[in-house]
Amino acid sequence: MKKAQFENLAVCYKKFCSTFFAACLIILTLLVVGPAKAQSDEDLREKLNEAIRLYQVGEHSESRAIFDEITPAICDQANLYAECADAYLYQSYFYRNNREFEEARNLIKKANNVVLEHGGEEDSKMTDVYVQYTYLEESKSNLTEALEWSEKAVNSAMKYPDQKLAVSQAFTSRGYVEDTMGNYEDAVASYLVAVEALKQSEKSFRIIRALSMTHNNMGISYRKLGMYDEALEHYQFALDSAIEAYGESHTEIALIYNGFGTFYYSIGDLGTAAEYFRQAASIFKEVEGENSNRLAIIYNNIGLINIEMDNLDTALHYLELAQRIKENIYGTEHLDTAIGYHNLASNYLRNEEYDRAEENYFLSLQIRQNIYGDDHPNLILPYTNIANLYIQTERYVEAREVLNKALDIGLDRLGERHPNVFSIYSQLGDVLKEEEKLDEAGEFYHQTLSILIGEPYQPMITKIDVSSVSYPVRLIETAKSLGELNVQQYRETGVRDNLYEALRMFKVSSSGIDLMQTQYQSESSKLMLIENHYSIYSGAVDIYYELYSETGEEVWLRELFEFAEKGRARIALDLLQNVQARNFGGVPDDVLATERDLNEKVTSYFQNLNVEQEKGLEADSGLIRMYEDSLFHTRRELVNFTRSLEEGYPSYYALKYDRNTATVEDLQKALIQDESALYYIFGKDDVYGIVVNKESIEIEKTAAVEEVERDVKFLTNSVVENDNDEYFNSAFNLYSSLVEPLIPHISGSSLIILPDQGLHYLPFELLIEEPANGKQFHQLSYLVKRFKIQYASSGTVFLSMQRQKPENPRNLLAFAPFNDSASFDDGSDMESNTERYLDDLSPLPLTAYETNQISELFRERRSFMDYIFPEKANVYQSDEATKKRLHQVELQEYNFLHFATHAFVNESNPDLSGIVLRGDDREDGMLYVSDIYNLQMNADLVVLGACETGLGPVRRGEGMIGFTRAFTYAGASNLVVSMWRVSDQPTALLMIDFYKNIRQGMQYGDALQKAKLKMIENPETAHPINWAAFILNGR
């Protein structure tokens, strides 16, 4: 589905700040007057200053009332002509903000005449007049005239270089217009002059405030240039200055948070953007109440974020809240109300409510036409989104008509290089592609690409440096569309050059994703970036397979593997690289301790917030607000601290952002004798299986994606529900489709399975090589009888996990909290969703036997050295198996960790999945996934005997999100997890045998295979429900 373009009101912060800034920087010229009039003049000046102060703190109604009262009296005094001009200019701002342009112009003209009459054209006050003319013309989108007025302001200000505030004001106005025109480099140049002038001024409230506003505008222009580090630097300067001027909880701070949110929204980091918008909303709600126009702006932005994240009910809630506030304040015929209709329409469009979407888009368009006429740039966005609606409803002729209207306006008023204009070329390409007019569509995509890279694009020739492109997200999308177009052209013509060009474009998109991943803070945003563009990877895989099939050249197969690696387990790899950076980046221990402390605080606030929110109507809103505020500020502190590490320790930075992924050769070197890797990849429609052996690599197209995902679901359900016939059927079907085609290429008896998408839910061990044909479970030809099987999320992650293996692993730490009881009480009167889950827990009496038997294996003296240096085997059961105890133990002394307890998976928020330990008076005992990330272990093996610890949501390109990833990050080289609930009796039998095999010197994969085979030999435990759930991640 084509995404709607959303009208993010957060971008209005630039306009608000700049015009507000310009008005607030009007210089009050105080003249010396005779004593007889001093009191009267002084009273007027005092009231004028009070009106300005009220304006600066956002009390516009009170401010305007004072201006209305005092302006006639001030303007009656010839010696107060400068103050009179100021009063007129402030009043003009009120009218301009309400789009009453003629009234605003009349007031600016009055100010102009007053200054000319009493001071002449060379008076410094003319700078202020020219600045207000600048903003007036910009508001009317008369950009040429606005630029001319700003040049007059600059020329006027430079006649008085000592008046730094006036110089700053003039250059800020010019930068603002240049930004609106799309001349972002010129805008930055002007803002730099403004900032330098302010830095040379004596520090005061007005100077600090002006610095904040100007840095904010510079951040906006740098963002539009794609210079994200510089943009963030200036946003941070803006925030620091605003906090110095106003304190932490002022509406000016909320406006800057809104600016930060806009920045992250624009680059696609929606999770981080949402945090800033929520914090801004909290401040506005607290200070201004529920009927605040600025609160409505933030609600609008939160709604847009939720549309992008497909939380459409939440989006609709916030958009309707925003719209009610706007209609209450402005009525229905106002630009802000029109924007509200537009965004409601985008929500309906995403929800495929096409009639309601069309109705609201046209409401928005009509209001804008009433305000602006028929050729204003503010009509571009509704036209382009109406076109999206027409594309989705296959009304292609109408889509092209409205896009051409938008293009005519954009070319006339903004120019071809403006992002709102060149994106129309890409949309026209989309329409023509849907109409199968492929050559015409390609021309529009090439035109978009040429503008993005700053030179004419020539297929197969032009090299694209992603890091130098100002709009990398647009580049990702355009290159992806062009790649898909070339695939379609190849299907029609058979010209292989189209395949080569498609691969080039998919590689460009992939490089853009690599770049953006380093910019994002939010994990959810990183996941969404890959998921939304996963067709890049699946499409490239299809092409590589086709090229390999046609040519037989192994280079295509190797490139296929390496390209697939780029789109797999990216965040898991990022986490492991963080570990490498901390361990080997040269960062002192005390600095790392500070980072750990911040991480633990973030985890604590995150958990407390979610636990409170789970209480629903009984939740304490004050407590929620406190946790939200603490979490927001601590996360920002952690982000800034991490950024300081990256800047201060080059090795840390290099290790953290190493984008190299595993090659076929890397994986082959890591394979041991008698071992093969089965690497599964989902293309657009088909599943491919790659077999990597020590000396060879082969590929087969195995089955259709749809069939595989269906059979995996049938299989896992049939095992848990004891539907034997369905199990026999699905287990054989999946073997036949996924494994049998690869058997001729497998050279060993040990397999490393690297699954993709839905295959993460499949324990391959329970597949059967032959139909059941009436056989008993212990007689079936399970795949585990032929192969020992291990798993990894990607080749790169597998290699990284193996590198962190401790030498000569020893010492056991085991927890069995519910061996005698499953009671769970955290002392709270409220019941959360987690606690309702815990109410259903059952005792696990055999976990005491299990952990005692395993610990005895570690206490055995197997050599002379064991008598001198005996191994530790510490087991905590019942009330001793607490979360507090786990944190007290020196985990790095134990290379084996065993948890025999309950666990649960939170599908909607994996970080709140948990392993259940005992609590105490101070904490509930839940070891959440978010806690595990903060553990420091040196474990060669972690065994999670708890149920379903191998589960979690599977995200395209990332795989399973849950316990495995968290323990790997915390320092575990290998993990055994469970894919479904298994009773404690078969679990105990399997685990004891597993550890017996390990203590006899077997590798973990061999040990687990032997333990499972022993279960299968016994008819009473041969059913897969008893043994197949436990899988080994690692080797």
N, C-alpha and C positions, 0 to 999 in steps of 0.2 A: 504494500500500500504506500503510495506517495505521501510523505509527511507534509502537513500544513506548515506554512511559515507563520510563526506566532509574533504578535505585536507585543514585544516585551516592554512594558512601560518603564522598566528599570532604566532603559536608555535615556529616558527623560531626565534622569538625574543630572546628566551632563548639562542639559539645557537649563534646568533649575539652578544648578550651582553657578553656572557661568553668568547668567543674567542676574541672579541674586548677588553674586560676587561683584559684578559691575556696579550695581546700584549701591551696594554697601561701601564701595570704595570711593564714592563721591567725596571730594575733599571739602571740608568745611573751613572756609577762609574766615578767620576771626579778626575783625578790624578793631583798632583802638578807637573808642568814642569818648565824647565829653562826659563829665560826671553827671550833668543834668539828665541825660538820657540813659545812663548806664544801667539803672535798675530795670527799666522797661526792656531794653535790648537784651540784657542778660536773661530776663525771664523768657523772652522769646527763644533765645538760643538754647536755654535749658529745656524748654518744651520740645524744640526741634530735635535735640539730642535724645530726649526720651522717646520720641516717635521713631527715630532711627533704631534705638536700642530694642524697642518692642518689635520692630520689623525684623531685626537680626535674630531674635529668639523665636520668631515664627508667630507672634501675636499680631497678625496682619489687620484684623478688624479694628483692634484698639489703636494700632499705629495709624491706620488710615483716618480714623476719627480725629486724632490730634492734628494730622496734616491738614485736614479739611478746616479745622478750627483756626489754626495759626497762620496758614498761608496768606490770607488777605492782609493780616496785620504785619507780617514780615515784609511783604511786597510793597507796603506803604512806606517803608523806611529805605531811602536811597542808599544809606550806608550799609544796609543788609542785602545788597543785590546778590551777593554770592549765595547767601542762605536762601534767598527767594528762588534762585535758580535750582538749588538743591531740592527745595520743596516741590517745585514743579516736576522735576525729574523723577523724584520718588513717586509722585502721584501718577506720572505717566506709566510707571512700571505696573501699578495696580491695573490700569486700564489695558495695558498690553497683555498682561497675564490672562485677562478675561477676553482677549481677542477683540477688544474695542479699539481698533487701530486708529481711527480718525481722532477719537478723543485723546489717545496717547500722543499722536502726532501734534495736535494742537498744544498740548502741555509742553512738549519738547520745544516747539516753536516759541512758546512764551519764554521758556528758559533762555533760548537762543537770543531773543530780542532784548531781554533784561541784561544779559552779559554784554551784548554789542552796544547797548545804550550807555552802560556805566563803565565798562572796562575796555571795550573795543575788541576787534577780532583777534588781537594778540594776547588777550587775557587767558591765563592758564585754565580758567573755568570752562573755556571752550572745549577742552579735552573731554570733560564729562558730557557735554552736549553731543559731541560727535560720537562718543561711545554709545549713548542711548539711541541715536539715529541708527547706528550699526545694528544694535539688537532688534530695533523695530523692523528694519528691512529684512533681517534674517528671519524673524518670526513670520514674515509674509512670503518667505522663500524668494525674495528679490535679492539673489546672492551677489550679483554684479554690483548693484547699488550698495549693498551691505559692505562689500569689500572696499569700495571707494570711500565710504564713511570711515571705516576702520583705518584706512591709510591717512585720512585727515586727522584722526585722533592720534595716530603715532607721530605724525609730523608736528602736531601741536604740542604733544607731551615732550618731544625731544628738544623743544625750545627751552624747557625748564628741567634739565636733567637731574637737578638736585631734588626735585619733587618725585621721589621714588615710587610713591603710591600711585601717582598719576601715570607714570611711565608703565608701571605694571598693569594698570587698568587698560591702557591703550593697547598694549601688546596682547593682553589676554583677549580683548575683543577681536583682534585680528586673527589670533589663533583659533578662536571659536568659529569664525566664519570659514577659515581655511579647512577646518575639520568637517564642517557641514558640507563643503564643496567636494570633500574627498581628497583634499591635498594634505595628507596627514603629516608628511615630513615638514612641510611649511608650517603647519600648525604647531608641531613640536618645537621648531625653531623659534616661533614667536613666544610660546610658553616659557622656553628657557630664558629668554630675555626678561620676561616678567618675573620669573623666580629669582633671577640674579639681582634685579632691582630690589625685590623685597628682602633678600638676604643682606643687602647693604643698608637696610633701614634699622632704626632702633626698635628692638623687640617690644611689641605691645599686643594687646588683644586683637586689634584690627589687623596687624601685620601677620600674626600667627594664623588668624582665621583666613586671611587672604592666601597665605602659603598653602593652607589645607585645600582651598578651592582650586588653586592653580595646579598643585600636584595631582589632584583628582582628574582635572581635565587632561593633563599630560598622560596620565595612566590610560585614559580612554583612547587618546590618539595613538599611543604606543601599542595598545591592544589591537587597534585597527591595522597597524603596520605589521602585526604578527610578531612583535618584539615583546614576548610575554614576560621575560625576566624583568625588563625595564618597566613594563606596565605595572607589575606587582610591586616593584620597588617604589614607584611613585604613589600607588594606592596606599602603601604602608606609610610613606611620608605624610600623605594626607590624613591618615588615621591618627598618627602620632601627634600631628599638629592640632587636630581637632580635639583630641583627648586633653592636650595641654591647655587648650582654650576653654573647653566646656566641662571636662570631666568624663566619666565612663558612660553615663546613662542619659545622654542628651539627644534630642532629635537630630542634631547635626551628625552625631556619631551613627545614628540609624541610617541617615542618608548615605554615609560612606560605606556602611555595611551593605546597603542596597547596591552601591557601585561595585563592591567586591563581588556580590552575587551576580551582577550583570556580567562582569568579566568571566566568571567561571561558567555562567550560562552560555556565553558566546563561544567558548571553546569546547562546550559539551560536557563539562564536569558538573553534572546536574546535582549530584549528591552534595558537593561542597557549596554550590550555589544555594541549595535549599537551606543549608545551615545558616548562611548569612541572611537570607530573606526571613527566616523564622526569627532570628535575633532582632532584626530591624522591626519586624511586626510587634514583637514583645515590647520594645521601647516605645513605639508610636502608640500602642494600645494603652500602655501605662501612663504616658504623658498627655496624650491628646484625646483619649477615650475612643469609643467604638465608632463614632461618626466623623472620623478624620479622613480627609481626602488622601493624605499620604499613607494612611493605613490601607486604604482601598488600593493604592498603587502596589503595595507589598502583597496584599491578598491576591491581586491579579497575577503577580509574578510567581507566587507559590502555586497558583492554579496552573500557570503555564508549565512549570517544572513537572507537575503531576501529569499533565497531558503527555509530555515527552516520555515520562516513565510508565505510561499506560495505566496510571491510577485514576481512571476517568471519573469515578464517583467522588473521590477526594477533590479532583480538579474542579468538577462542577460545583461542589460545595463552596470552595474559595472564590470562584469566579462569580457565583451568584451573590455571595457576601459583598464582594467588591462592587458589583453592579447596583445593589440596593443602596450602598453608601453614595455612589456617584449620582444616582437618580435623585436621592434625597437632597444632595447638595446642589447639583447643577440642573436638574430636570432632564428631559429626554433629548433635547436638541443641543448637545454639547460634545466637544471633541472627546473628552474623557468617557462619556457615555457611549459614544460611537466605538471607541476602542474596546469597551466592555462587550458590546454586541459582537464585535469581531472575534474576540477570544472565546466567547461562548460558542460561536459558530465553529471555531476550530476544534473545540471539545466534541461538539456534535458530529463533525466530520470524522474525527478519529473513531468515534463510536458508530460510524456508518448510519447516522440519523440524517440522511441527506436533505430531506425537506426542511428540517429545522435549521440545519447548517446554512442552506441557501437563504432562508428567510432572514437570518441574523446577519449574514454577510451583506445582503442588500440593504438592510436597515442601517448598518454601519456606513456603507458606501453613500447612501442618500444623505445622511447627516453631514458627512464630509463634503459632499458636493454643495450642500446648502451653505456650508461655512466657507469653502475655498473656491468654489467654481469647478470647472471640468478639467483643468489642466495643472493641478497642483501635485507635487511629489507625494503628499499624504494619501493620494488615491492609489499609488502603486501597490501597496501591500494588500488592500482588499481585492484589487484586480487579480493579483497573482494567486491568492488563496481561492478566489472564485474559480480560477483556472484549475487549481488542484481538485476542486470539487467536480468540475466538468471532466477532468481526466479519469477520476475514480468512477464516474458514472458513464464513461465512454462517450461523452459529448465533445468529440475532439475538435470539430469545427468551431464551436462556441469557445472552447479553451483557447484556440489560436487567436480568435477575435479579441478576447479580453487581454491576452498577453501582448498583443500588438498595441492595444491602447496604452497599456502600462509602459511598454518600450518607448512609444512616441513621447510620453511625458518624461520618462527618465532621460532619454537622449537630449531632449530640449532643455531640461531644467538641471540635470545633475551630471551628465556626461557619461560616456561609455564605461569608464573605469570605476565608476561608483558601484559598490557591492550590490545595492538594490537594483542596479541595471544589468550588470553582467550575469547575475543569477537568472535573469529572464531568458537569456540565450540558452542556458542549460535547461530551463523548463520547456522552451520551445523544442529543444532536442528530445525531451521526454515525450512530448505530444506526438512528434513525428515518428519516434520509435514505436509508439503504440499503434500508430497508423501504418507501420511497416514501410515508411518512407525513409529507409535507412541511410542513404547517402545524404539526404537533406539534414537528417538528424545529426549525422557526423559533422557536418559543417558547423552547426550551432555549438556542438560540444568542443570542436577545435577552437572556435572563436572564444568560448569561455576559458579554455585552457590557455590560450595565447595571452589573454588579459591577466590571468592568475600568475603566469610565469614571467610576464613582461617582455615577451618576444613571440614572433609568429611560430606556432607549433607545427612541426612537420613530422608526420608519422614515421616511425622507425629511425628517425634521425635526431630530433631534438632531445637533449639530455635535460632532465628535470632535477634540480636541487631542491628537495622538499624543505630543507631548513631555511631557504631564502624566500619562501612564499608567504605572503602576508595572511592568507586565509587557508590554513592547512585543512580545516574541516571541509571547506568547499572543494578543495583539491581532492580530498579523499573521495567525496561523493561524485565529482565530475569524472575522475579517472575510472572509478568503478562503473559508472554508466557507459563510458566510452569502451571499457573492456567488454562489458556485456553486449554492447552494440556490435563489436567486432566478432564476437562469437556468433551472433545472429547472421552477420554477413558471411561468415565462413560456412554456416549451415546452408546458406542459399547458393554460394558460388563455389565452395570447395577450395578457395584460394588460401594457401597455408600462411601467407603473410598476415592474414587477419588473425590467425592464432598467435603468431609471434607478437603482433601489436597488442592483442588482448592481454597476453602475459606481461608485457611491458607496463600496461596500465594497471593491472592488478598489483604488480610490484611497487608502482608509485603509491597506490593506495595503502599497501602494507607498510611502506616506509613512513607515510603520513601517520598511520596508527602508532607506529613505534615512537614517533616524535611526540604525539599527543599524550601517550601513556606517561611520559616523563613529566608532563605538565599537570596531570590530574592528581588530586589529593584523595578523592573519594574512591573506594574500592568499587562501589556500585556503579560509578560512572565508567570506570575502566572495563567492568564487565559488560556494560551496555554498549560501549564503543565497539568492542569485538562482536557482540551479538548482533548489533544493528548492521554490521558490515561483514558478517560471516560469509556471505555469498562471494566475497573476494577470494577466500581460501578454498571454498568448495568449488567455485568456478575454475580457479587455477588448477586444482587437482584434476578435474575433468580434462582440461586442456593437456596437461602433462601426460596423462594416461593415453590420450589420443595420439600425441606426438610419439610417445614410446611405442605404442602399438603399431604405428605406421612405419617407423624408422628402425625399431629394434635397438636404438642407441641408448646405452645405459645412462648416459649423462642426463637424459630427461627423467629417468626414474630417480636418480640421486637428487636432482633439483626438486622433484615432487616431494620427496621426504623432507628436504630442508625447508621448503616453503610451508609445508604443513606444520612443521615444528614452530614456525614463527607465529602461528595462530593458535597454539595449544598451551594450556596451563601457564598463561602469561603472568598472572598474579601470583601463583604459587612460586614461579621462578623469581619474580620480584622479591618475594619474602625471603627466599633462600639467598638471594644476592645481598639483601640487607644483613643477613647473618654473616656472610662472608666479609662484607664491608666493616661490620663491627669488630669482627675477630682479627682481620688482617689489614685494616685501613689506618693503623697507627694512631687510633684515638685513645687517649689516656683512660685508665679505668675509672677515675673519679668523674670524668665527663660522661662515660657510658652509664655510670650509676645515676646521674641526673636524668638521662634519657629513660632509663628503666623506671625511675620514680614517676616521671610524667606519664609514661605508658600505663602504669598501674593506676594513677589517678583517673585517667581517661576511662579505663576499664571499669573502675568503681562507679563513677558517675553514670556511665552508660547503662550498667546493670541496674543501679538503683532507680534510674529514670524509667526503664522499661518495666521493672517490677511494679512500680507505683502506677504506671499507665495501665497495666493489665487489670487493675482493680476496677476499671470502668467508672461507673457513677459514684463509687465509694472512694475514688482516688482523691488525694489532697492536692488541689490545684496550686496552692502556694508552694508545696514541696516539689511538684513537677516543674514549676517555673524556676525554682532554685537549682534543681538538678540540670535543667536545660541551660541555664546561664553558666553554671560551673563547667559543664561539659563543653560548651562552646568556647569559653575562654581558655580552658586547659588544652583543648585541641589546637587552638591557634598558637598557644605557647609552644606546644610540641612541634608544630609545623615550622615555626620560626627557629626553634632550637635545631631541628634537623637541617634546615637550610644553612644555619651557621656551621654545622659539621661539614656540609658539602663544600662550603666556601673555604673553611679553615684546614681541611685535610684532603688534599688532592687524591690520595690513594683511596680514601673512603669513597669519594665521588666516582672514581674510575671503576671501582669494584661494584658499586651500587647500580650504575647505569651501563654496565657491560651488556650490550644487546646481542652478543654472539650466542647462537643456539647450536645444538648438537648437529653434526653432520653424520652421514652414514659411516664414514671412517671412524668417527669418535665412538659411535655405538659398537661398531665391530671390534674395536680395541678393548672395549669394556666387557664384551662377551667372554665367558669362559668356555673351555672345551665342552662339547656336548650340549651347547645352549643355543637356542634360536629366539629371536624377538619377533613377535607377531604384532605388526603395527597397523591398526585399523583406522581408516579415514572415510568419513562421510562426504561424498560428492553431492551434487545437487539432487540426483535421483538414485545413485548407486553407492553401495559400500565397497570399498577397495581393501584388500588385505595385502600388506607387504611383509615378506619374510626376509629378515636380515640374519644371515649366518656369518660366521667368522670370515669367510672368504667370498661370500656371494650375496646377491640381493635379487629378489623376484617379486612380482606383483600379479594379482589376479583380481578381476572384478567378480565379487562374490554374490551379492544379492541386492534387491531393491531396498532402499532405506525404509520405506513404509512397511514392508513385510518384516524386516528385522525388528523394528521398534514394536510392532504388534506382537511378534512371537516372544520377545523378551518380557513384555508385560504379562502375556499369558503364562509363560514359564514360571516366573517368580510368584505370581498369584496361585498357580496350581500347586506349588510346593507348600506354601504356607497354609493353603486351604485343603490340603490332602486330596486334590482332584487328580487321581493317578492317571487316568486316561489322557487328560489334557497335558500332564507333565510328560508322559511317554511321547506324545505327538510333538510337542514343542521342543523338547530336548533333542530329539532326533532331527527335526527340521532345521534347528539352529546349527547343529553339528554339520549337517549336509550343506548348508549355505555358507557358513562362516569358516569352518575348519577344514572340511574334506578337500575343497579345491586347493588348499595350501599344503596338504600333507606331503605331496611329492617333493616339495621344496624344503621341508624341515629336515635338518641334518642331525638334530640332537634329541635328547629325551627330557630336556628342561626347557620350559617356555617362559619368556617374559611377555606378558600381554600388555599392550599399550592401547586401551580402548578409546573410542570416541563416542560422544553424546550418549545415547541410551544404553550403549554397551557397558557403561560404568555400573549399571545395575545387575550385570550378568556374571555370576560365578561360573567360569567356563568348565570347572571341574565336574559339574553335574550333567554336562552334555553327554549323550550316549551315541556311540559309533554305529550301533545297529538297532533296528526296531526292537521293542520289548518282546513282542510275540509271546506273551503269557509268562515271561520270566519273572521270578521274584526279585526284589530290589537288590539283594546281595549278589545276584547273578548278572546284573546289567553291565554293559560294556562302558562304564563311565570313562570319561576322558582322563580323569585323575589316575586311573589304572595304568595309563600309557605314558603320561607326562607328569612331572612335577611342575606346578604352575605358580607364577608370581606376577605381580602387577606393578605398573607405574603409570603416572598420568601423562608423561611425555619423556622423550629420550633425554632432554636437557635436565629435567628434574631428577630422573633416575641417576644420571651421572653425578649430579650435585649431592644427592643423598648418599651415594657410595663414597664420595670423597670425605664426608664427615664421620665415617665409621671409626670408632675408637679401636685401638689395638688391644688385643688380649682382653675381651670383655669379661667382666666378673661382677659379682655382688647383685643381690636381688632386693627389691623393695616391692611389697605387695599390700594391697588394700582389699578388705572384704567387709564392708560396713553393715551388711544386712544378713549375716549368717544366722542370726537368731531372731530378728524382728525386722519389719519394714516400716516401723513407725517413723514419722518425719514431722517435726514440729519446730518452726522457727520463731515461735512466740508471738506471731502476728494474728490479729483478729480478722484480718482481711484475707480473702481467698483469691489468688491470681490463677491464671491459666496453668502456670507451672505447678502450683500447689494442687490444683485439681488433678493433674497428671499423677502427682506423687501420692494422692489418696488411693490410687489404684495399684500401688506397688505391692508385690507379694514378697514374703521372706525368701531368702536364698540359702537354705540351711547347708547345702553341700559346698558352698563357697569356702566355708571354714576348712573342710576336708581338703578341698582343692588347693588352697593356699598353703596349708600345713604340709601336704605331700610335696608340693613344688619346693617349698623352703628346705625340706630335708634333703632334697637332691643337691642343693647348693651348699649344705653343711657337710656333705660327705667329703672325706679326705681321699683324694684320688692320686695324690703324689706327695713326695716329701715336702715340696714347697707349700702344699696346702696346710701342713702342720705348722710351718713357720709363719706363713701369711694366710691364715684362714679367710675364706670368703665371708662377707656379711650376707645375712639373709634375714631381713627385718620384715615382719608381717604385722599389720595392724588390722584388727578385727573389731566388729561391733562398735561400741562407743569410742574406741581409740582410733578408728579409721575416719578421721576428721579432715576437713579441708585445711584447718589450721595446722594439723600435723604435717600435711603434705608440704606446706609452705615453710615449716620449721626445719624439715629434713634437708641436708645438703645433697640435693638431687644429683649433682655431678659426680658423686662418689658411687652411684649405682648405674650400671650399664644395662640392667634388666629391670623394667617396671611392669607390674602386673596389676590390673584392676579387675576384680571380680565383683561386679555390682550392677546396678541398673543405670540406664542412660535414656535420653530422649532426644529427638531431632525436631528442631523448630524450622520448618520448611520456609517460612516467610522471612525469618531473620536467623540465619545459620549461626551467627555469633552468640545467640542465646540458646543453642543446643547445649545440653549439659550431661556430665557424668555425676551421679548422685553419690556423695559422701555424707558422712555424719556432720551435723551442725553443732553449734554450741550456743551460749547465751548471746553472742555478738554477731554471728553470721549463720546463714542457713545451710551451709555445707554443699551448695551447688557449685561444682567445678565447671563453669561455662567454657565454651570454646574461646571466648574472649579472655578468660583467665589463662588458658593454656598457652596462648601466645606470649604471655609474660613469664612463663617458667623458663628456667635455665637448666637444661639437662645435657647429659652426655651419654644418651641411651643408645646402645646398639640395637635393642629390641624393646618395643612397647607393645604389650598385649592388652587389648581392650575386650575382656570377656563379656562386657555389658552388651545388651541387645542393640542392634541397629546402629552400632558405632561406625559402620562403613557406609551409612547412608547420608543423604543430604541432597539439596537441590543440585541438579546438573545444568550447568550453563554452557551454551555452545562456545567452543573455543577455550573453555576453562576446565570443564570436567566437574567432578564432584567437589562440592564445597562443604567442609565440615571438619570432623575430628582429625582425619588423616593429615590434612594440610596444616592444621594448627600444631600437631605434635612434631611434624617435620620441621616447621619453623623453630620450634622450641629446642630442637637438637636431637631428634630421633632419626636414626638411620634406617630402621625397618619397623613396620607396624603390622600387627595382626588385628583385624577388625571384623565385626560381624554385620552381615547384610540383612538379618532378620532376627526376631526373638527366638532364642533357643532355651529350653528348660535347663535348670542347673545340673541335672544328672548327666546328660550326654556332654554338656560343656565341661564338666569336671573330668570325665573320662578322657576326652580328647586333649584337654590342656595338660593333664598329668603325663600322658604318653608323649605329647609334643615336647615337653621339657625333658623327659627321660631321653628322648632321641638327641636333643641338643647336647645334653651332658655326656652323651656317648660320642660326641664329636661331629655329629651331622650338621650340614648347612641348614639354615632355617627352612628353605624350600623342601629339602629332603625330609626334614623332621616332621613338617606339617603333612606332607604327602603320606608318610608311613603311618602317622597317627590316624589320618582319614581312612587309609586302607584297612587298618585294624577295625575301625568302626564298621566299615562296609562288610567285612568278613562275618560279622555277627548279624544274623537276620533281624534281631531286635533293634539294632541301631543303624541298619543299612539304609534306611530312608534318608534322602538328602537333607530333610529338615534338620537332622541331628548333626550333620558334619559340614555340609556344603556352604553354610553361611560364613564360615571363618576363612578369610583370604589374607594373603601376605602381600603387603605393599613393600617392595624392596627385594632383597635377595637373601 
